[in-house]
Amino acid sequence: MEVGQLYQFVLLLVLVGIVIGIGVVVLDKFGATTAAAGSTVASTAINATRTEIAAISSNWLGIIVIVVVAAIILGLVMSSFGQKR
């Protein structure tokens, strides 16, 4: 892996963060709509799903980013020592 290829990983991480954020916002709006319509079962299910997705983004996304960044750094270091000049 070269430094020029890192933008793909950065774009992937940004895209995952955006998709999770949009998912939480959409579920929040659906939860408000179903609560207004009087469907408590649907509202409870949507709110539980929103809570779990928010937990993934707040608890696990940081760890995933750290692991990916560490793998990129290790890959760059290993490839720099393996090159023949």
WOBELTA-V796487 format. One record per pair of residues at least 4 apart in sequence whose C-alpha atoms are under 6 Angstrom apart, sorted by the first residue. I is the first residue (numbers start at 0). GAP is how many residues later the second one is. D is the distance in Angstrom with one decimal. If there is no record, write none. Layout:
# WOBELTA-V796487
i: <I,I>
gap: <GAP,GAP>
d: <D,D>
This chain:
# WOBELTA-V796487
i: <6,10,18,23,26,26,30,30,33,33,34,34,39,54,55,56,70,73,74>
gap: <4,4,4,26,4,23,12,15,5,9,4,8,4,4,4,4,4,4,4>
d: <6.0,6.0,6.0,5.6,6.0,5.8,5.0,5.6,5.6,5.4,5.9,5.5,5.9,5.7,5.1,5.0,5.9,6.0,6.0>
